[in-house]
Amino acid sequence: MAKKAFWAARVFGYGAEHPMLDVGQVIEIEVGAERNDEKLIRLGLLREVTTERPAPCGKCGASFLNDGFLSQHGRRQHAQTAEQAGRSEAPDA
């Protein structure tokens, strides 16, 4: 069975390989390989990708449907780690 690209319409976990998908995150799956694939598609949690160029995250490598979803992901997932890194580099007083 061929793999198809889908994007997450909301935040949810999808198996061991994708423990937490962000909204707009693009993944490739073999439809029917997991028992809940058809249900996730039918409920609208996974939607088929119709664009040719997903936007990749420069920090973690995850792909997103567009730049808007990528920006949301960056603010939600990487802003805190950047802030923590800045604190660790600050000299002790």
PyMOL Python script that loads the backbone (N, CA, C, O; Angstrom):
from pymol import cmd

cmd.read_pdbstr("""\
ATOM      1  N   MET A   1       0.840  -1.180   0.000  1.00  0.00           N
ATOM      2  CA  MET A   1       0.000   0.000   0.000  1.00  0.00           C
ATOM      3  C   MET A   1       0.891   1.252   0.000  1.00  0.00           C
ATOM      4  O   MET A   1       1.850   1.319   0.769  1.00  0.00           O
ATOM      5  N   ALA A   2       0.598   2.211  -0.822  1.00  0.00           N
ATOM      6  CA  ALA A   2       1.404   3.431  -0.947  1.00  0.00           C
ATOM      7  C   ALA A   2       1.127   4.388   0.211  1.00  0.00           C
ATOM      8  O   ALA A   2       0.026   4.435   0.759  1.00  0.00           O
ATOM      9  N   LYS A   3       2.152   5.141   0.559  1.00  0.00           N
ATOM     10  CA  LYS A   3       1.998   6.147   1.609  1.00  0.00           C
ATOM     11  C   LYS A   3       1.372   7.402   1.027  1.00  0.00           C
ATOM     12  O   LYS A   3       1.597   7.754  -0.131  1.00  0.00           O
ATOM     13  N   LYS A   4       0.576   8.073   1.866  1.00  0.00           N
ATOM     14  CA  LYS A   4      -0.040   9.338   1.498  1.00  0.00           C
ATOM     15  C   LYS A   4       0.303  10.354   2.584  1.00  0.00           C
ATOM     16  O   LYS A   4       0.500  10.000   3.746  1.00  0.00           O
ATOM     17  N   ALA A   5       0.369  11.621   2.182  1.00  0.00           N
ATOM     18  CA  ALA A   5       0.657  12.688   3.129  1.00  0.00           C
ATOM     19  C   ALA A   5      -0.655  13.236   3.694  1.00  0.00           C
ATOM     20  O   ALA A   5      -1.601  13.512   2.956  1.00  0.00           O
ATOM     21  N   PHE A   6      -0.688  13.385   5.011  1.00  0.00           N
ATOM     22  CA  PHE A   6      -1.831  13.945   5.714  1.00  0.00           C
ATOM     23  C   PHE A   6      -1.339  15.013   6.679  1.00  0.00           C
ATOM     24  O   PHE A   6      -0.177  15.005   7.085  1.00  0.00           O
ATOM     25  N   TRP A   7      -2.234  15.939   7.046  1.00  0.00           N
ATOM     26  CA  TRP A   7      -1.886  16.936   8.048  1.00  0.00           C
ATOM     27  C   TRP A   7      -2.871  16.853   9.200  1.00  0.00           C
ATOM     28  O   TRP A   7      -4.042  16.520   9.019  1.00  0.00           O
ATOM     29  N   ALA A   8      -2.369  17.163  10.392  1.00  0.00           N
ATOM     30  CA  ALA A   8      -3.176  17.092  11.608  1.00  0.00           C
ATOM     31  C   ALA A   8      -4.038  18.343  11.743  1.00  0.00           C
ATOM     32  O   ALA A   8      -3.526  19.461  11.705  1.00  0.00           O
ATOM     33  N   ALA A   9      -5.336  18.152  11.899  1.00  0.00           N
ATOM     34  CA  ALA A   9      -6.262  19.267  12.035  1.00  0.00           C
ATOM     35  C   ALA A   9      -6.341  19.756  13.484  1.00  0.00           C
ATOM     36  O   ALA A   9      -6.901  20.819  13.750  1.00  0.00           O
ATOM     37  N   ARG A  10      -5.787  18.990  14.410  1.00  0.00           N
ATOM     38  CA  ARG A  10      -5.704  19.399  15.814  1.00  0.00           C
ATOM     39  C   ARG A  10      -4.562  18.652  16.474  1.00  0.00           C
ATOM     40  O   ARG A  10      -4.016  17.717  15.888  1.00  0.00           O
ATOM     41  N   VAL A  11      -4.199  19.040  17.665  1.00  0.00           N
ATOM     42  CA  VAL A  11      -3.114  18.391  18.391  1.00  0.00           C
ATOM     43  C   VAL A  11      -3.599  17.041  18.902  1.00  0.00           C
ATOM     44  O   VAL A  11      -4.625  16.957  19.576  1.00  0.00           O
ATOM     45  N   PHE A  12      -2.852  15.980  18.577  1.00  0.00           N
ATOM     46  CA  PHE A  12      -3.158  14.660  19.117  1.00  0.00           C
ATOM     47  C   PHE A  12      -1.960  13.738  18.898  1.00  0.00           C
ATOM     48  O   PHE A  12      -1.098  14.012  18.063  1.00  0.00           O
ATOM     49  N   GLY A  13      -1.919  12.655  19.649  1.00  0.00           N
ATOM     50  CA  GLY A  13      -0.846  11.672  19.516  1.00  0.00           C
ATOM     51  C   GLY A  13      -1.184  10.655  18.449  1.00  0.00           C
ATOM     52  O   GLY A  13      -2.338  10.255  18.298  1.00  0.00           O
ATOM     53  N   TYR A  14      -0.161  10.236  17.704  1.00  0.00           N
ATOM     54  CA  TYR A  14      -0.378   9.261  16.637  1.00  0.00           C
ATOM     55  C   TYR A  14       0.741   8.220  16.701  1.00  0.00           C
ATOM     56  O   TYR A  14       1.738   8.327  15.986  1.00  0.00           O
ATOM     57  N   GLY A  15       0.573   7.231  17.545  1.00  0.00           N
ATOM     58  CA  GLY A  15       1.510   6.131  17.634  1.00  0.00           C
ATOM     59  C   GLY A  15       2.864   6.526  18.209  1.00  0.00           C
ATOM     60  O   GLY A  15       3.072   7.668  18.620  1.00  0.00           O
ATOM     61  N   ALA A  16       3.775   5.564  18.230  1.00  0.00           N
ATOM     62  CA  ALA A  16       5.099   5.763  18.819  1.00  0.00           C
ATOM     63  C   ALA A  16       5.969   6.707  17.991  1.00  0.00           C
ATOM     64  O   ALA A  16       6.788   7.439  18.545  1.00  0.00           O
ATOM     65  N   GLU A  17       5.798   6.693  16.685  1.00  0.00           N
ATOM     66  CA  GLU A  17       6.630   7.532  15.817  1.00  0.00           C
ATOM     67  C   GLU A  17       6.264   9.013  15.926  1.00  0.00           C
ATOM     68  O   GLU A  17       7.126   9.875  15.750  1.00  0.00           O
ATOM     69  N   HIS A  18       5.011   9.313  16.211  1.00  0.00           N
ATOM     70  CA  HIS A  18       4.526  10.695  16.335  1.00  0.00           C
ATOM     71  C   HIS A  18       3.740  10.820  17.639  1.00  0.00           C
ATOM     72  O   HIS A  18       2.510  10.865  17.612  1.00  0.00           O
ATOM     73  N   PRO A  19       4.439  10.878  18.792  1.00  0.00           N
ATOM     74  CA  PRO A  19       3.716  10.895  20.068  1.00  0.00           C
ATOM     75  C   PRO A  19       2.827  12.118  20.250  1.00  0.00           C
ATOM     76  O   PRO A  19       1.850  12.055  20.995  1.00  0.00           O
ATOM     77  N   MET A  20       3.144  13.238  19.584  1.00  0.00           N
ATOM     78  CA  MET A  20       2.283  14.415  19.663  1.00  0.00           C
ATOM     79  C   MET A  20       2.416  15.212  18.377  1.00  0.00           C
ATOM     80  O   MET A  20       3.466  15.791  18.098  1.00  0.00           O
ATOM     81  N   LEU A  21       1.344  15.236  17.598  1.00  0.00           N
ATOM     82  CA  LEU A  21       1.309  16.013  16.366  1.00  0.00           C
ATOM     83  C   LEU A  21       0.805  17.411  16.671  1.00  0.00           C
ATOM     84  O   LEU A  21      -0.144  17.577  17.438  1.00  0.00           O
ATOM     85  N   ASP A  22       1.428  18.413  16.079  1.00  0.00           N
ATOM     86  CA  ASP A  22       0.955  19.785  16.182  1.00  0.00           C
ATOM     87  C   ASP A  22      -0.054  20.045  15.071  1.00  0.00           C
ATOM     88  O   ASP A  22      -0.064  19.341  14.061  1.00  0.00           O
ATOM     89  N   VAL A  23      -0.895  21.044  15.254  1.00  0.00           N
ATOM     90  CA  VAL A  23      -1.862  21.419  14.218  1.00  0.00           C
ATOM     91  C   VAL A  23      -1.100  21.805  12.950  1.00  0.00           C
ATOM     92  O   VAL A  23      -0.167  22.607  12.995  1.00  0.00           O
ATOM     93  N   GLY A  24      -1.509  21.227  11.822  1.00  0.00           N
ATOM     94  CA  GLY A  24      -0.877  21.528  10.546  1.00  0.00           C
ATOM     95  C   GLY A  24       0.342  20.686  10.236  1.00  0.00           C
ATOM     96  O   GLY A  24       0.901  20.791   9.145  1.00  0.00           O
ATOM     97  N   GLN A  25       0.770  19.842  11.185  1.00  0.00           N
ATOM     98  CA  GLN A  25       1.952  19.009  10.947  1.00  0.00           C
ATOM     99  C   GLN A  25       1.647  17.942   9.904  1.00  0.00           C
ATOM    100  O   GLN A  25       0.602  17.293   9.952  1.00  0.00           O
ATOM    101  N   VAL A  26       2.560  17.767   8.970  1.00  0.00           N
ATOM    102  CA  VAL A  26       2.390  16.816   7.871  1.00  0.00           C
ATOM    103  C   VAL A  26       3.128  15.524   8.195  1.00  0.00           C
ATOM    104  O   VAL A  26       4.293  15.543   8.589  1.00  0.00           O
ATOM    105  N   ILE A  27       2.434  14.400   8.023  1.00  0.00           N
ATOM    106  CA  ILE A  27       3.043  13.085   8.186  1.00  0.00           C
ATOM    107  C   ILE A  27       2.647  12.220   6.995  1.00  0.00           C
ATOM    108  O   ILE A  27       1.632  12.467   6.343  1.00  0.00           O
ATOM    109  N   GLU A  28       3.449  11.219   6.727  1.00  0.00           N
ATOM    110  CA  GLU A  28       3.111  10.252   5.680  1.00  0.00           C
ATOM    111  C   GLU A  28       2.730   8.947   6.348  1.00  0.00           C
ATOM    112  O   GLU A  28       3.457   8.439   7.201  1.00  0.00           O
ATOM    113  N   ILE A  29       1.582   8.407   5.955  1.00  0.00           N
ATOM    114  CA  ILE A  29       1.119   7.136   6.513  1.00  0.00           C
ATOM    115  C   ILE A  29       0.603   6.235   5.399  1.00  0.00           C
ATOM    116  O   ILE A  29       0.227   6.690   4.319  1.00  0.00           O
ATOM    117  N   GLU A  30       0.601   4.958   5.699  1.00  0.00           N
ATOM    118  CA  GLU A  30      -0.053   3.988   4.830  1.00  0.00           C
ATOM    119  C   GLU A  30      -1.469   3.850   5.365  1.00  0.00           C
ATOM    120  O   GLU A  30      -1.679   3.302   6.447  1.00  0.00           O
ATOM    121  N   VAL A  31      -2.419   4.337   4.623  1.00  0.00           N
ATOM    122  CA  VAL A  31      -3.806   4.292   5.076  1.00  0.00           C
ATOM    123  C   VAL A  31      -4.206   2.841   5.298  1.00  0.00           C
ATOM    124  O   VAL A  31      -4.046   1.989   4.424  1.00  0.00           O
ATOM    125  N   GLY A  32      -4.724   2.587   6.473  1.00  0.00           N
ATOM    126  CA  GLY A  32      -5.139   1.231   6.817  1.00  0.00           C
ATOM    127  C   GLY A  32      -4.096   0.445   7.563  1.00  0.00           C
ATOM    128  O   GLY A  32      -4.403  -0.612   8.116  1.00  0.00           O
ATOM    129  N   ALA A  33      -2.849   0.933   7.598  1.00  0.00           N
ATOM    130  CA  ALA A  33      -1.793   0.218   8.313  1.00  0.00           C
ATOM    131  C   ALA A  33      -2.060   0.267   9.819  1.00  0.00           C
ATOM    132  O   ALA A  33      -1.791  -0.707  10.523  1.00  0.00           O
ATOM    133  N   GLU A  34      -2.573   1.364  10.311  1.00  0.00           N
ATOM    134  CA  GLU A  34      -2.988   1.495  11.707  1.00  0.00           C
ATOM    135  C   GLU A  34      -4.502   1.331  11.738  1.00  0.00           C
ATOM    136  O   GLU A  34      -5.195   1.772  10.820  1.00  0.00           O
ATOM    137  N   ARG A  35      -4.999   0.723  12.749  1.00  0.00           N
ATOM    138  CA  ARG A  35      -6.432   0.418  12.775  1.00  0.00           C
ATOM    139  C   ARG A  35      -7.345   1.636  12.835  1.00  0.00           C
ATOM    140  O   ARG A  35      -8.509   1.554  12.441  1.00  0.00           O
ATOM    141  N   ASN A  36      -6.830   2.775  13.328  1.00  0.00           N
ATOM    142  CA  ASN A  36      -7.685   3.956  13.465  1.00  0.00           C
ATOM    143  C   ASN A  36      -7.532   4.969  12.335  1.00  0.00           C
ATOM    144  O   ASN A  36      -8.157   6.028  12.374  1.00  0.00           O
ATOM    145  N   ASP A  37      -6.714   4.666  11.330  1.00  0.00           N
ATOM    146  CA  ASP A  37      -6.485   5.634  10.256  1.00  0.00           C
ATOM    147  C   ASP A  37      -7.774   6.089   9.601  1.00  0.00           C
ATOM    148  O   ASP A  37      -8.021   7.290   9.489  1.00  0.00           O
ATOM    149  N   GLU A  38      -8.585   5.162   9.173  1.00  0.00           N
ATOM    150  CA  GLU A  38      -9.821   5.514   8.475  1.00  0.00           C
ATOM    151  C   GLU A  38     -10.730   6.351   9.366  1.00  0.00           C
ATOM    152  O   GLU A  38     -11.358   7.301   8.897  1.00  0.00           O
ATOM    153  N   LYS A  39     -10.804   6.005  10.648  1.00  0.00           N
ATOM    154  CA  LYS A  39     -11.638   6.760  11.580  1.00  0.00           C
ATOM    155  C   LYS A  39     -11.094   8.173  11.765  1.00  0.00           C
ATOM    156  O   LYS A  39     -11.868   9.131  11.791  1.00  0.00           O
ATOM    157  N   LEU A  40      -9.766   8.319  11.894  1.00  0.00           N
ATOM    158  CA  LEU A  40      -9.161   9.644  12.056  1.00  0.00           C
ATOM    159  C   LEU A  40      -9.419  10.522  10.832  1.00  0.00           C
ATOM    160  O   LEU A  40      -9.646  11.725  10.961  1.00  0.00           O
ATOM    161  N   ILE A  41      -9.384   9.921   9.657  1.00  0.00           N
ATOM    162  CA  ILE A  41      -9.658  10.652   8.416  1.00  0.00           C
ATOM    163  C   ILE A  41     -11.143  11.026   8.352  1.00  0.00           C
ATOM    164  O   ILE A  41     -11.489  12.165   8.036  1.00  0.00           O
ATOM    165  N   ARG A  42     -12.005  10.070   8.651  1.00  0.00           N
ATOM    166  CA  ARG A  42     -13.446  10.317   8.608  1.00  0.00           C
ATOM    167  C   ARG A  42     -13.871  11.405   9.597  1.00  0.00           C
ATOM    168  O   ARG A  42     -14.751  12.210   9.295  1.00  0.00           O
ATOM    169  N   LEU A  43     -13.239  11.427  10.787  1.00  0.00           N
ATOM    170  CA  LEU A  43     -13.569  12.438  11.796  1.00  0.00           C
ATOM    171  C   LEU A  43     -12.918  13.791  11.522  1.00  0.00           C
ATOM    172  O   LEU A  43     -13.208  14.776  12.202  1.00  0.00           O
ATOM    173  N   GLY A  44     -12.043  13.834  10.528  1.00  0.00           N
ATOM    174  CA  GLY A  44     -11.411  15.089  10.155  1.00  0.00           C
ATOM    175  C   GLY A  44     -10.174  15.441  10.966  1.00  0.00           C
ATOM    176  O   GLY A  44      -9.679  16.563  10.865  1.00  0.00           O
ATOM    177  N   LEU A  45      -9.661  14.509  11.771  1.00  0.00           N
ATOM    178  CA  LEU A  45      -8.445  14.773  12.536  1.00  0.00           C
ATOM    179  C   LEU A  45      -7.211  14.739  11.641  1.00  0.00           C
ATOM    180  O   LEU A  45      -6.251  15.476  11.866  1.00  0.00           O
ATOM    181  N   LEU A  46      -7.244  13.883  10.630  1.00  0.00           N
ATOM    182  CA  LEU A  46      -6.199  13.845   9.603  1.00  0.00           C
ATOM    183  C   LEU A  46      -6.843  14.232   8.286  1.00  0.00           C
ATOM    184  O   LEU A  46      -7.892  13.702   7.919  1.00  0.00           O
ATOM    185  N   ARG A  47      -6.211  15.161   7.574  1.00  0.00           N
ATOM    186  CA  ARG A  47      -6.732  15.606   6.274  1.00  0.00           C
ATOM    187  C   ARG A  47      -5.640  15.456   5.235  1.00  0.00           C
ATOM    188  O   ARG A  47      -4.472  15.736   5.503  1.00  0.00           O
ATOM    189  N   GLU A  48      -6.024  15.014   4.051  1.00  0.00           N
ATOM    190  CA  GLU A  48      -5.042  14.775   3.003  1.00  0.00           C
ATOM    191  C   GLU A  48      -4.382  16.080   2.553  1.00  0.00           C
ATOM    192  O   GLU A  48      -5.045  17.104   2.385  1.00  0.00           O
ATOM    193  N   VAL A  49      -3.076  16.019   2.365  1.00  0.00           N
ATOM    194  CA  VAL A  49      -2.303  17.184   1.922  1.00  0.00           C
ATOM    195  C   VAL A  49      -2.569  17.414   0.440  1.00  0.00           C
ATOM    196  O   VAL A  49      -2.504  16.483  -0.362  1.00  0.00           O
ATOM    197  N   THR A  50      -2.869  18.656   0.084  1.00  0.00           N
ATOM    198  CA  THR A  50      -3.129  18.984  -1.311  1.00  0.00           C
ATOM    199  C   THR A  50      -2.070  19.920  -1.879  1.00  0.00           C
ATOM    200  O   THR A  50      -2.145  20.297  -3.048  1.00  0.00           O
ATOM    201  N   THR A  51      -1.092  20.297  -1.074  1.00  0.00           N
ATOM    202  CA  THR A  51      -0.025  21.188  -1.531  1.00  0.00           C
ATOM    203  C   THR A  51       1.231  20.377  -1.808  1.00  0.00           C
ATOM    204  O   THR A  51       1.412  19.296  -1.249  1.00  0.00           O
ATOM    205  N   GLU A  52       2.081  20.886  -2.653  1.00  0.00           N
ATOM    206  CA  GLU A  52       3.312  20.185  -3.017  1.00  0.00           C
ATOM    207  C   GLU A  52       4.469  20.509  -2.092  1.00  0.00           C
ATOM    208  O   GLU A  52       5.426  19.740  -2.008  1.00  0.00           O
ATOM    209  N   ARG A  53       4.399  21.642  -1.391  1.00  0.00           N
ATOM    210  CA  ARG A  53       5.553  22.113  -0.632  1.00  0.00           C
ATOM    211  C   ARG A  53       5.248  22.342   0.841  1.00  0.00           C
ATOM    212  O   ARG A  53       4.887  23.453   1.227  1.00  0.00           O
ATOM    213  N   PRO A  54       5.385  21.318   1.665  1.00  0.00           N
ATOM    214  CA  PRO A  54       5.240  21.552   3.095  1.00  0.00           C
ATOM    215  C   PRO A  54       6.397  22.420   3.602  1.00  0.00           C
ATOM    216  O   PRO A  54       7.484  22.415   3.025  1.00  0.00           O
ATOM    217  N   ALA A  55       6.154  23.159   4.679  1.00  0.00           N
ATOM    218  CA  ALA A  55       7.173  24.037   5.268  1.00  0.00           C
ATOM    219  C   ALA A  55       7.893  23.287   6.386  1.00  0.00           C
ATOM    220  O   ALA A  55       7.256  22.907   7.369  1.00  0.00           O
ATOM    221  N   PRO A  56       9.210  23.062   6.262  1.00  0.00           N
ATOM    222  CA  PRO A  56       9.935  22.312   7.289  1.00  0.00           C
ATOM    223  C   PRO A  56      10.376  23.195   8.455  1.00  0.00           C
ATOM    224  O   PRO A  56      10.713  24.364   8.267  1.00  0.00           O
ATOM    225  N   CYS A  57      10.369  22.625   9.655  1.00  0.00           N
ATOM    226  CA  CYS A  57      10.865  23.319  10.841  1.00  0.00           C
ATOM    227  C   CYS A  57      12.387  23.183  10.873  1.00  0.00           C
ATOM    228  O   CYS A  57      12.920  22.078  10.768  1.00  0.00           O
ATOM    229  N   GLY A  58      13.072  24.298  11.017  1.00  0.00           N
ATOM    230  CA  GLY A  58      14.530  24.293  11.047  1.00  0.00           C
ATOM    231  C   GLY A  58      15.116  23.738  12.332  1.00  0.00           C
ATOM    232  O   GLY A  58      16.296  23.390  12.369  1.00  0.00           O
ATOM    233  N   LYS A  59      14.311  23.646  13.392  1.00  0.00           N
ATOM    234  CA  LYS A  59      14.816  23.156  14.674  1.00  0.00           C
ATOM    235  C   LYS A  59      14.626  21.661  14.857  1.00  0.00           C
ATOM    236  O   LYS A  59      15.551  20.968  15.282  1.00  0.00           O
ATOM    237  N   CYS A  60      13.432  21.151  14.541  1.00  0.00           N
ATOM    238  CA  CYS A  60      13.156  19.735  14.817  1.00  0.00           C
ATOM    239  C   CYS A  60      12.947  18.900  13.560  1.00  0.00           C
ATOM    240  O   CYS A  60      12.906  17.672  13.640  1.00  0.00           O
ATOM    241  N   GLY A  61      12.813  19.543  12.398  1.00  0.00           N
ATOM    242  CA  GLY A  61      12.666  18.805  11.151  1.00  0.00           C
ATOM    243  C   GLY A  61      11.241  18.414  10.791  1.00  0.00           C
ATOM    244  O   GLY A  61      11.018  17.855   9.718  1.00  0.00           O
ATOM    245  N   ALA A  62      10.264  18.691  11.661  1.00  0.00           N
ATOM    246  CA  ALA A  62       8.876  18.372  11.347  1.00  0.00           C
ATOM    247  C   ALA A  62       8.414  19.244  10.175  1.00  0.00           C
ATOM    248  O   ALA A  62       8.875  20.374  10.019  1.00  0.00           O
ATOM    249  N   SER A  63       7.509  18.718   9.362  1.00  0.00           N
ATOM    250  CA  SER A  63       6.975  19.464   8.216  1.00  0.00           C
ATOM    251  C   SER A  63       5.567  19.941   8.524  1.00  0.00           C
ATOM    252  O   SER A  63       4.822  19.284   9.251  1.00  0.00           O
ATOM    253  N   PHE A  64       5.207  21.098   7.960  1.00  0.00           N
ATOM    254  CA  PHE A  64       3.894  21.692   8.195  1.00  0.00           C
ATOM    255  C   PHE A  64       3.252  22.100   6.890  1.00  0.00           C
ATOM    256  O   PHE A  64       3.933  22.358   5.897  1.00  0.00           O
ATOM    257  N   LEU A  65       1.928  22.154   6.902  1.00  0.00           N
ATOM    258  CA  LEU A  65       1.149  22.433   5.707  1.00  0.00           C
ATOM    259  C   LEU A  65       1.499  23.779   5.101  1.00  0.00           C
ATOM    260  O   LEU A  65       1.533  23.917   3.878  1.00  0.00           O
ATOM    261  N   ASN A  66       1.759  24.781   5.944  1.00  0.00           N
ATOM    262  CA  ASN A  66       2.101  26.111   5.431  1.00  0.00           C
ATOM    263  C   ASN A  66       2.897  26.882   6.482  1.00  0.00           C
ATOM    264  O   ASN A  66       3.120  26.387   7.587  1.00  0.00           O
ATOM    265  N   ASP A  67       3.319  28.084   6.135  1.00  0.00           N
ATOM    266  CA  ASP A  67       4.127  28.896   7.048  1.00  0.00           C
ATOM    267  C   ASP A  67       3.367  29.314   8.298  1.00  0.00           C
ATOM    268  O   ASP A  67       3.973  29.478   9.357  1.00  0.00           O
ATOM    269  N   GLY A  68       2.059  29.489   8.200  1.00  0.00           N
ATOM    270  CA  GLY A  68       1.260  29.861   9.364  1.00  0.00           C
ATOM    271  C   GLY A  68       1.293  28.790  10.442  1.00  0.00           C
ATOM    272  O   GLY A  68       1.491  29.093  11.619  1.00  0.00           O
ATOM    273  N   PHE A  69       1.099  27.535  10.044  1.00  0.00           N
ATOM    274  CA  PHE A  69       1.157  26.433  11.000  1.00  0.00           C
ATOM    275  C   PHE A  69       2.581  26.268  11.537  1.00  0.00           C
ATOM    276  O   PHE A  69       2.769  25.951  12.712  1.00  0.00           O
ATOM    277  N   LEU A  70       3.580  26.482  10.680  1.00  0.00           N
ATOM    278  CA  LEU A  70       4.973  26.401  11.111  1.00  0.00           C
ATOM    279  C   LEU A  70       5.268  27.460  12.179  1.00  0.00           C
ATOM    280  O   LEU A  70       5.939  27.169  13.169  1.00  0.00           O
ATOM    281  N   SER A  71       4.775  28.673  11.986  1.00  0.00           N
ATOM    282  CA  SER A  71       4.981  29.748  12.969  1.00  0.00           C
ATOM    283  C   SER A  71       4.325  29.412  14.305  1.00  0.00           C
ATOM    284  O   SER A  71       4.918  29.628  15.363  1.00  0.00           O
ATOM    285  N   GLN A  72       3.104  28.882  14.258  1.00  0.00           N
ATOM    286  CA  GLN A  72       2.427  28.477  15.496  1.00  0.00           C
ATOM    287  C   GLN A  72       3.236  27.418  16.222  1.00  0.00           C
ATOM    288  O   GLN A  72       3.407  27.487  17.439  1.00  0.00           O
ATOM    289  N   HIS A  73       3.729  26.449  15.489  1.00  0.00           N
ATOM    290  CA  HIS A  73       4.543  25.376  16.057  1.00  0.00           C
ATOM    291  C   HIS A  73       5.789  25.955  16.719  1.00  0.00           C
ATOM    292  O   HIS A  73       6.131  25.572  17.838  1.00  0.00           O
ATOM    293  N   GLY A  74       6.466  26.867  16.042  1.00  0.00           N
ATOM    294  CA  GLY A  74       7.680  27.466  16.577  1.00  0.00           C
ATOM    295  C   GLY A  74       7.429  28.206  17.879  1.00  0.00           C
ATOM    296  O   GLY A  74       8.198  28.079  18.831  1.00  0.00           O
ATOM    297  N   ARG A  75       6.349  28.980  17.920  1.00  0.00           N
ATOM    298  CA  ARG A  75       6.013  29.705  19.148  1.00  0.00           C
ATOM    299  C   ARG A  75       5.665  28.749  20.282  1.00  0.00           C
ATOM    300  O   ARG A  75       6.045  28.974  21.432  1.00  0.00           O
ATOM    301  N   ARG A  76       4.941  27.685  19.955  1.00  0.00           N
ATOM    302  CA  ARG A  76       4.470  26.752  20.978  1.00  0.00           C
ATOM    303  C   ARG A  76       5.563  25.790  21.436  1.00  0.00           C
ATOM    304  O   ARG A  76       5.684  25.515  22.630  1.00  0.00           O
ATOM    305  N   GLN A  77       6.345  25.285  20.513  1.00  0.00           N
ATOM    306  CA  GLN A  77       7.296  24.235  20.854  1.00  0.00           C
ATOM    307  C   GLN A  77       8.731  24.712  21.082  1.00  0.00           C
ATOM    308  O   GLN A  77       9.455  24.121  21.882  1.00  0.00           O
ATOM    309  N   HIS A  78       9.141  25.754  20.401  1.00  0.00           N
ATOM    310  CA  HIS A  78      10.553  26.128  20.444  1.00  0.00           C
ATOM    311  C   HIS A  78      10.838  27.450  21.145  1.00  0.00           C
ATOM    312  O   HIS A  78      11.992  27.720  21.474  1.00  0.00           O
ATOM    313  N   ALA A  79       9.838  28.274  21.381  1.00  0.00           N
ATOM    314  CA  ALA A  79      10.073  29.560  22.052  1.00  0.00           C
ATOM    315  C   ALA A  79      10.573  29.345  23.471  1.00  0.00           C
ATOM    316  O   ALA A  79      11.479  30.043  23.927  1.00  0.00           O
ATOM    317  N   GLN A  80       9.991  28.390  24.164  1.00  0.00           N
ATOM    318  CA  GLN A  80      10.390  28.126  25.538  1.00  0.00           C
ATOM    319  C   GLN A  80      11.816  27.581  25.595  1.00  0.00           C
ATOM    320  O   GLN A  80      12.578  27.954  26.488  1.00  0.00           O
ATOM    321  N   THR A  81      12.191  26.709  24.663  1.00  0.00           N
ATOM    322  CA  THR A  81      13.550  26.165  24.674  1.00  0.00           C
ATOM    323  C   THR A  81      14.564  27.243  24.340  1.00  0.00           C
ATOM    324  O   THR A  81      15.668  27.226  24.884  1.00  0.00           O
ATOM    325  N   ALA A  82      14.228  28.178  23.465  1.00  0.00           N
ATOM    326  CA  ALA A  82      15.127  29.286  23.143  1.00  0.00           C
ATOM    327  C   ALA A  82      15.288  30.199  24.356  1.00  0.00           C
ATOM    328  O   ALA A  82      16.382  30.692  24.631  1.00  0.00           O
ATOM    329  N   GLU A  83      14.196  30.419  25.074  1.00  0.00           N
ATOM    330  CA  GLU A  83      14.236  31.251  26.273  1.00  0.00           C
ATOM    331  C   GLU A  83      15.100  30.587  27.339  1.00  0.00           C
ATOM    332  O   GLU A  83      15.889  31.263  27.999  1.00  0.00           O
ATOM    333  N   GLN A  84      14.964  29.280  27.518  1.00  0.00           N
ATOM    334  CA  GLN A  84      15.760  28.556  28.503  1.00  0.00           C
ATOM    335  C   GLN A  84      17.226  28.567  28.127  1.00  0.00           C
ATOM    336  O   GLN A  84      18.084  28.689  29.001  1.00  0.00           O
ATOM    337  N   ALA A  85      17.535  28.443  26.836  1.00  0.00           N
ATOM    338  CA  ALA A  85      18.920  28.475  26.383  1.00  0.00           C
ATOM    339  C   ALA A  85      19.544  29.831  26.670  1.00  0.00           C
ATOM    340  O   ALA A  85      20.718  29.904  27.036  1.00  0.00           O
ATOM    341  N   GLY A  86      18.782  30.902  26.511  1.00  0.00           N
ATOM    342  CA  GLY A  86      19.272  32.240  26.809  1.00  0.00           C
ATOM    343  C   GLY A  86      19.589  32.411  28.285  1.00  0.00           C
ATOM    344  O   GLY A  86      20.558  33.081  28.643  1.00  0.00           O
ATOM    345  N   ARG A  87      18.782  31.813  29.133  1.00  0.00           N
ATOM    346  CA  ARG A  87      19.011  31.886  30.574  1.00  0.00           C
ATOM    347  C   ARG A  87      20.268  31.118  30.971  1.00  0.00           C
ATOM    348  O   ARG A  87      21.017  31.564  31.840  1.00  0.00           O
ATOM    349  N   SER A  88      20.503  29.973  30.343  1.00  0.00           N
ATOM    350  CA  SER A  88      21.663  29.153  30.712  1.00  0.00           C
ATOM    351  C   SER A  88      22.964  29.805  30.277  1.00  0.00           C
ATOM    352  O   SER A  88      24.020  29.521  30.843  1.00  0.00           O
ATOM    353  N   GLU A  89      22.898  30.686  29.266  1.00  0.00           N
ATOM    354  CA  GLU A  89      24.101  31.358  28.805  1.00  0.00           C
ATOM    355  C   GLU A  89      24.385  32.626  29.598  1.00  0.00           C
ATOM    356  O   GLU A  89      25.476  33.186  29.491  1.00  0.00           O
ATOM    357  N   ALA A  90      23.422  33.089  30.391  1.00  0.00           N
ATOM    358  CA  ALA A  90      23.610  34.304  31.167  1.00  0.00           C
ATOM    359  C   ALA A  90      24.599  34.031  32.299  1.00  0.00           C
ATOM    360  O   ALA A  90      24.526  32.980  32.935  1.00  0.00           O
ATOM    361  N   PRO A  91      25.523  34.960  32.562  1.00  0.00           N
ATOM    362  CA  PRO A  91      26.502  34.751  33.634  1.00  0.00           C
ATOM    363  C   PRO A  91      25.822  34.807  34.990  1.00  0.00           C
ATOM    364  O   PRO A  91      24.846  35.532  35.184  1.00  0.00           O
ATOM    365  N   ASP A  92      26.350  34.032  35.919  1.00  0.00           N
ATOM    366  CA  ASP A  92      25.839  34.050  37.287  1.00  0.00           C
ATOM    367  C   ASP A  92      26.219  35.338  37.978  1.00  0.00           C
ATOM    368  O   ASP A  92      27.326  35.850  37.812  1.00  0.00           O
ATOM    369  N   ALA A  93      25.294  35.850  38.749  1.00  0.00           N
ATOM    370  CA  ALA A  93      25.567  37.113  39.458  1.00  0.00           C
ATOM    371  C   ALA A  93      26.186  36.862  40.797  1.00  0.00           C
ATOM    372  O   ALA A  93      26.482  37.807  41.528  1.00  0.00           O
TER     373      ALA A  93
END
""", "prot")
cmd.dss("prot")
cmd.show_as("cartoon", "prot")
cmd.util.cbc("prot")
cmd.orient("prot")
